[in-house]
Amino acid sequence: MNDLQLAHRPVTKAETRIRKPVTDVTEALFDFTCRSKNFRFEERPSDSPFVAAVWRTQAETVWSTHMMNPGSFLFPAVSHWGLVVTKQHGKTTLTLWGPGTKATPAPCPGEAELFGIIFQRGAFLPSLPPGIVRDRRDAVLPEATSQSFWLNGSTWQFPDYDNADTFVDRLVRSGLLVRDDIVDAVAQGQLKDLSLRSAQRRFRHATGLTHSMVRQMERARYAKELLQQGISIFDTIGQAGYYDQAHLSRSLKRFSGLTPAQIVRLGQPQ
């Protein structure tokens, strides 16, 4: 099951009309914000081959920093990484959000505006590869001025939702953002002259994850989608390729933080 197939999912109506989420990161943000009247969420595509999506949201009320109930901001495992610009209390910060191998409680800021760039798998900063910030070891880049931050010894203006593509193009031209095509080759099983061991090493360096882990995460995401569509747990086991219900439950609990039954309940009309 690839990203294109996984993207075909029903869209929940929110307060604002938006396109359906493309990446696992924006899907997680979309799922949370659409369950709350205190957030608005937007996502748009990008012309850059390095970018999977650009998103923004706004929190209007103060929330607990680590909410643990089933409707809380328990961030699922995700295979993409990105940059997040947060404006809160007159201060702007830029954070590297890493991929994750398990569901983890995530900070939920109050009275904040957030904008993010989600990168395609295989695009990475050589000086700060995704593995460094994996599993919520997110890193805030040093502030230079109220309008800029430090990256690789130079100051950069904080990007925004509208000029994200220009910002990414500058990173690419400066050699700070690169892309390893081996990631797509591994995903498609087209290694050609490269050894499997070398391909796996490059895949992990460029994404912060192993290819096996990405496939497990994609299967869990697909299973969750089936359950949300009303497919029975029994049929989901077969369609998503799990051995039995215990196998499905362990996978969903690890990668989404929810059991199959909880996912079914959350998908039912309130």
N, C-alpha and C positions, 0 to 999 in steps of 0.2 A: 504494500500500500504506500504510494508516494504522496508528496505534498499536494500535488494537483488533485488527486482523488480525495485526500483528506479535507481539502478545502470545500468540497461539495457537501454542505450541511445546511439544515434549515436555519433561518435567521430569526432571532427573537426581536420583537419590536421594542425599541427604546424610546426615550423622549425625543431624540433627534434621529433623523433618518441616516443610516450609515450603511456602507457596504459590508458584506460578511467578512469575518476575519480570515486572513491568509496564513499567518504564522501561528505556531503554538503559543508564543508569548502574547500576541494581541488577542488571541482567542481567550486566554486566561483573564486578561484585563477586561475584555468585553463581557465575559460571563459574570464577573464580579460587579462591574459598574451597572450592568443592566438589571441586577437584583437590588440596586440601591437608587433611591431618588436623590441622593446627595452627590451623585457623580454624572457627568456627561462625558461621552467617549466618541472620538472620531478617529478614523484610520484612512489613509490614502496610499495609493501605489506610488512608485518612484520610477523615474526613467533610468536611474543608475543600475547597472548590472551588479553592483556591490550591495544594493539595498533591497530587502524583502518587503519592508513596509515602514511608513512613518505614522506616528499616532500622537494623540494628545488627549488629556482629560483634566478635569478640574474638580477638586473636592471643596464643598461649600461649608461643611461643618466638621468639627473636631471628632476624630475617631480614636479608639484605643490603638496603641502602636502594635499590639500583637493579639488580634482577636482569634479565639480558638474554637468557636462554635461552628456547626456545619455551613452557616451562611457567611462565614468570615473570609478574610483575605488569606487563605492558605494557598500559597502560590505553587502550582504543580511543577513537575519536572518539565523542563523545556530544552530544546536542542539548539536554539538560536541565542546569540548574545547581542548586546546593543548599548547605546549611549542614552542616558536619561538626563534631561535638564529639568531641574526643580526650582520653582520660584516660590519662596515662602518667607513671610515676614520681612519683605524687602531685600532678601538675600537670594542670589542665584548660585546653584551648584551644578556640576556635571559629574555624573556617576557612570562607571562602567558596570553594567549588569551582566553577569555571566550566565552560562547555561547551568542547568541543574539536573542531577541524577535522581532526585527524590522530591516529594512535596515538602515544602518548608514554610513556616509562618513568615510573612513578609510585612515590613512596616507599612502602615496605611496613614500617610500624613493628612493632617487636617488643614483647612484654609490654604490649600496649595494648588499651583498650576504645574502640570507635568507634561513634558513633550519628549518623545523618544524616537530613535532611529534603530530599527531592527535590521541587522545585516544578514545577507545571504550566507548559507553555510559555505565555508571555505574562504570567506573574506575575514581578515584579521589584522591587528596591529602587531607587527613583529616585536616591538618593544614591550607590548602588553598582551600576550596571547590569551585566548579565552580560558585556558586551563587555570590561569592565575586567579580568576574571579569566579570559578565554578562553585556551585552549591552555596550561593548567597555570601560569598566572600567579596561582595561588591566593593569597588574602590572609588573614592571621591578624588578627582584630580585637583591639584593645588590651585587655589584662586590667585590670579595675578592682580586683577582690579575688579571692580564691581561688574564690569562688562566682559571680562576675559579670564582665561585659565591657562595653566602651563601644560604643555604636552611636548615631550621629547626635547626640552630645553628652549622651546619657543612659546610665545604667547599667542593664543587664538581667541577670537571673539566667540562668545557663546552663540551657537546656532539657534534658529527657531523653526517652527513648523513649516513656514513658507520657504525658507532658504536652505533647508536641509540638504537638498541635492547639490547645491553650489558648495556647501561646506564639505560634503563627501568628495566631490571632485577635487577640491583643494588638497584634501588628505591624500588622495590617490596620486595627484601630480607631485606632491612632496615626497612620495615614497613611504609615507607613514601608514598607509592602508594598502594591503596587497591581497591577492586572491590566489589560492592554490587550486587549480582545476582537477587535481587528483581526487578531491572530495566528490565531485560529480562522477568521475570515472569509477570510483569505488562503489558509489551508490548504484551505478548502472552495471556493475560487474565487467567493466571494460578496462582492465589493467594494462593490457598490451605488454610492453617489455619490462615493466616495473615488477619487482618481486612483491609478493603479498605482504611480507614483513615490512618492507620499505613503505608500501602504500598505507598500511595500517598506522605506521609511525607518523607519516605526514598527515593523515586524516585526523589523528588525535591532536597533533600540534595545531592544526588549523581550526579545529572545532572545539577542542577541550574535552571531547568525548570519543569513545570507541564507536566504530560502525555498528557493532552488535548492540551497544546501548541505545543508539539512535533508533534502530529497528524495533527494539523492545518498547521504546517510548511511543513510536508511531503506532504500534499495534494497540497499546493501551489507549491512546487518543482515539483511534478508530473504534475500539470497543465502547468507550464512553459515548461517542457519537451515536452508535447504534442504540444504546440504552436510552439516550435522550430522545431518540426518534420513536421510542415505544417498542423496539424489538425486545423480545423476552430474553431473560438471562440465559436460558438454555440455547436459544438460537444464536445469541451473541457469542457464546463459547465456540460454536462451530464456525460461524462466519469470520471471527477474528483469529481463529487458529489456536485456541487454548486447549489444553488437555482435558480439564474439568473445571468445575466451579471454584475449587480451591485455588487452582492456578490463576484463574481470572481475578479472583478476589485479592490474592497477594499482589498481582501486578497493578491493579487499579489502586489499591491502598498505598503502594509505594509511590507510584507516579502521579496520582491525582489527589491522594490523601483521603479518598472516599471509598466506601464499599459499593458494590453494584447496587444494593438496595438503596443506599443514600443517593446515588446518582439518579435512580429511577424516581425517587420522591422529589428531588429538586427539579426534575423535568416535568412534573405534573402541574397543571394549572392551580394557581393559589386561590 
